[in-house]
């Protein structure tokens, strides 16, 4: 792995410190007005973050999952909205470069090379008003109408929760053809062509406001015939790719872990500054606050280790270690995001009213971290899958003595 800003000896990203500071300086403003931080992605492009996982032979960073996780934790400390858009962008590039990729080579390399020239962000647009998330099944309402001359398609439909909408260069749109027996696949729209689509400002959420996850409406956007990925019958779903699901789980978890780290940093600084007149010394000197910060610190350290170790096993483990880590990845997402929510909530409870003031960053951290629960795979799906696996591998013999005792 060759990543210029990743210190392989210390496993830190020291060169990102000024980037994180710049993101943090503007985060509150973008949160307040729901504006998209275009300048942040210009900055990330200059620092080669956006081509982090583009193959080195094409001029990219050649980084793996561990590098991406470390970078996203840092970006999440500065502005998790920026981190989330970056996470989904990196996930698409990991998908393109994966051994199981079904992307046409020319199309894939076009997108990979574009990100070397500037902040050519890409994201998959999948969720629809009627369909909800495709992870729970269903046929998309977005339709790709075949052109009579065979040169491509015209795309019509609406995608909601289109994270990063105002900053995207490439839309990877989940849709179906207009055939009598429709085929389902992904249709790549070059947003540099401003015709046939528009954004409707609908994103007005509790947190992650600067992601500008607005609706994108397609009313005839052109898709070239060679910009279509993996068309197949609706009853013939693509094979499950555990590696990409592992990337998705850990990139999302890393983003929100960054919020917990930022909350811890805010809290420790506040406790050093806060000197009640009746006490005459900082709150940081009191054992009650030290214990509470210790609980937060334990969550942060444990989550960090879970993320890094799991990502490293996926990157460099042998076949058995890698397979085990991929099974673990969704559960790690659940553990890390739950710990992040708990850490920020405890920080709020510890400082009281100041923590809920919009004048302080902690209030924004709370709103942002609560959004961790909505990302696929969601908690109920993770727990159901983990429970089913545990029950399938349970030993009936081990349960028998307990049953016998209960009868007696």
Secondary structure, 3 states (H helix, E strand, C coil): CCCCCCECCCCECHHHHHHHHHHHHHHHHHHHHCCCCHHHHHHHHHCCCCCCCCCHHHCCCCCCHHHHHHHHHHHHHHCHHHHHHHHHHHHHHHHHHCCCCCCCHHHHHHHHHHCCCCCCEEEEECCECCCECHHHCCCCCCEEEECCCCCEEEEEEEEEEECCHHHEEEEEEEEEECCCCCEEEEEEEECCCCCCEEEECCCCCCCCHHHCCEEEEEEEEEEECCCEEEEEECCCCCCCCHHHHHHHHHHHHHHHHHHHHHHHHHHHHHHHHCCCCCCCCCHHHCHHHHHHHHHHHHHHHHHHHHHHHHHHHHHHCCHHHHHHHHHHHHHHHHHHHHHHHHHHHHHHHHHHHHHHCCCCHHHHHHHHHHHHHHCCCCHHHHHHHHHHHHHHCCCHHHHHHHHHHHHC
